[in-house]
Amino acid sequence: MPTWKLTIEYEGTRYYGWQEQRTARTVGGELRKAAEDALEGRVDLGGAGRTDAGVHALAQVARLGAAKRIQPRALLHALNDRLPADINVLKVDAAPREFDPRRSPTARYYLYQISTRRTAFAKKLVWWVKDPLDVERMRTASQSLLGRHDFAAFCDKRVEDASTTVNVQNVEITAEGDLVLFRIGASHFLWKMVRRLVGTLVEVGRGHLDIENVARLLSAGKGPAQPVKFEIAEHTAPPSGLFLEHVSYGVNDRPGPLSAAFGVRRNG
């Protein structure tokens, strides 16, 4: 069976996530429809990351297999001719049949965009936080996320999540124009984990949560420290600002310097 590796970007506002569902419109479902029409038959399709409703991707990776043979460049054009405007295949490469985009990655990276001003153009791609944010406080607090931790307090656990332990390899926060950018790279991610981390760090930036409490929330219930009175779930950031930025398939396969997916020019 001919097999291809697809790299895909999408604006996820109109979709109920990547994962195919019978009763909802999803990115994976739209890609399958386009592929089956282009390749004139049933296809095997799987993605690297199961982005949730309203979440975007700069470089989702998928495996596509089919009976029909077609050159990668021809397949790219055939898919894009059939896909809606908010889903775009960036690249098609021939891949070995055993290529597994979900189990093979060494890391996944997510980018979150916070806008510090109201914007007429980027509402679907940012979270507008009205309060002033102390980026340096957020950056300091974020460093406690690095390493291997139990992120049970920062997720809605799915049945299939055997463990809530995640190895976080990279955390970055910077300001660019009227945006605050947060990047996190890890072995894998739990449901709503990134959005809850962002929401918690925003409360640090607002001055509503002490820096050291982020580390205490990570170890909640596992030691003698006084528990922190902070409802993490109530501060879940919206999906609009979240992007699956990069999927790594080797130790040297990393995203470039942290920058905005789509900028918000500084006002004034």
N, C-alpha and C positions, 0 to 999 in steps of 0.2 A: 504494500500500500504506500503510495507516495505521501510523504509527510513534510510539512513546512512549519517553520517558526515564524509567527506573526508578531510584530510590534505595533501596538495600537494606541492612539490617543482618543479620548472622548470627554465631552462635557456632559456630566452625568445627571444634570438637573431633571431631565424628563424621564429618567429610568429608575426602576426599582433595583438598582445595583447591577452587578455583573452576572451573578448566578442565574441560569435559566429557570423560569417558573411558568407554569401553565396559565396562571391567572393574572400575570403582570408583565408589563413590557420591560425587558432587561437588555443590557448591552450584549450579553452572550447570545440571547435569543435573536436579536437583530443580526448579529454576525453569522449565526447559523443559517438563518433564512437567506442571507446574501450568498453564503458559500454553497448551499445546496442548489440554489438557482444557477450560480456560475459554473459549478462542477457537475451539474445534471445528475444529482443523486445524493444519497445520504452521506454525511461526513461525521468524523470523530473530532470533537472540539473540547478543549479544556484550557483553563486560564491559570496564571501564576498566582493571582490574588483575587479574593472574593470581595471586591469593593461593595460597600453598602449603598442604599438608596441615596441619591443626590451627590455621591462622591465622584470625583473626576479621576482621570488618569493621563499622565504625560507619556508613559511608556509601559502600558500593560503588555504582558507577554502571553501568547497562547500557542497551543499546538493544534494544527489542523491536518487531518488525514482524510484521504478520499481515494476512490478507485481510479478516477480520471487523472491522467498526467497532463501537466501544464507547467510552463516555465514560470519561475517566481515573479518576474516583472509583469507578465501577462496576468497572473493571478492577482497581483496587487491592483492593477487597473480594473479588472473584472469585479473585484470586491468593492472598491471605492465607487464604481459606477452604480452599484446597487444599494449602498449604505446611505442612511440619512446623513445630513450635513454635520451633525454633532458627533459622528463617529468616523474616524479616519484611520486607515491602515497606513502606517509610516514606512514599514519595511516588511518584505517577505524573503525568507531564506530557506533553502532546502535543509532538512534536518533528518537525523537518523530516526528510524521508527521508534526506538526506545526513549526518545527525548520526552521528558516529563517536566513541564514548566512549573508544576506545583511542588514537586519533591526535590528537584535538582538545585534550586537557588541556594547560594551561600548567605544571602541577605536580601532584605527588601527595604526600600527607603520611601518614607512618606514626607510630603511637604504640606505645611499648613500656612495659609495666608490670613493675617489679621490686618484689617484696614483701620487706621486711626482717624479717618474722616469718612463722611458720607460720600459715596461716589455714584454717579449716574450710570457709569459704564460697567462696573465690575461687581455689581451686587451678587450675581450668581457664583462668583469666584472668590469671595472673601467673607469674613465675619467682621462686621463693623462694630468695634468696641468704642463706645462714646467716651468712657473715662480715660484720663491720661494713664499711660503704662510706663513703668520703670523697667526698661529692657534689661538693664544690668542686673537688677534683682531677679528677673525671670531667668537670665542666663546662669546666674549663680545657683539658683534652686534646681535648674535642669540637670546640673552635673551629678546630682544624687541618683539620677535614673540610669547612669552608665553601669554596665556590668550585669550580672545574673541576679534577677530578683523575681519574687512572686508578685505579679501584678493583679492578683485577684480583686483587690479593692478598686481597680481602675477598669473593670470590664463587666459586661453582661455575659456570663459564662454560657456557652452553647453546650449541648449534650455531647457533641463530638470532641470537645476540648478536653483531652485527657489530663492536661496539666496547665496551670496558669503561670508557670515559670518561663520567663523570656530573657534571652541574652541581648541586651541593648549594646550595640557596638559604636554608635555614633549619635551625638546630640549637638545641634547647633541652633543658635538664635541670633538674628541680626536685624537691623532696621535698614530698609531700602525705600527711599521716598517716603510716602505715607503708609508704608506697609511694615509690619513686624513679621518676619519669616521664621518658622520653626521647622527644622528637619530632624527626623529620627530614623536611624537605621538599626535593624534588629534581625535576629534569626527568623522570626515570624511575629505575627501580631494577633491579639485577641479582639473579640468583637467590642467595638466602641472604645478600645484602649487609647488610641491616639487622640480622639476627640476629648476624652476625659482628662488625659494628661494636659492638653492644651487649655481646657477650661480651668484646671487647677493652677497652671502657671499664670494664666491671666489674673486670677485672684491674687497671686503673689505680686504681679505687676501693678495691680490696683492698690496694693497695700492692705488688702483684707485678710491675707494669710501670711504667716511668718515663713521665711525662707527654709528654716530647719524643719518645718512641719511637713514638707514634701517627703523627706527621708523618713519621717515618723509614720506617714501614711503608708509608705511602702512596706514597713515592718509592723503594721497594725495587727495586734493580737498575737505577736510572736516574741514578745519580750516584756520586761518590767516597765517600759516607758509609759507615761501617762497617755491614754488615747486622745487623738485630736478630734475635737467636735467640729467636723466639717463633712457635709453631705456631698460626696464626690459626684454622684449621679445627677444632682440638681445643677451642676455646673458643667454639664456635657456641652462642648462646643458644637455648633451646627455643622452639618455635612458640607455646606457651600464652600468652605475654605480649604477642604482637604483634597489632596491629589496623591495618587500612587505615582511616585516620581520615577523610580528606577528599580529594576530587579537584577540582582547580581548573580552571575553564574561562575564566579571565580574570585579568588582573593584580591586580584588586581582590577576587578570589574567594579568600579565605583562611579557615582555621579560626579559631575564637575563642581566647581565652586557654587556655593549656595546663592541662588538668585531667584527672583520672582518668576512664576509661571506667566503671569500677565501683570504688568506694573500698574501702580496707581501713582501718578505724578504728584510730587509735593505741591500742596496748595499754597501759593504765595512765595 
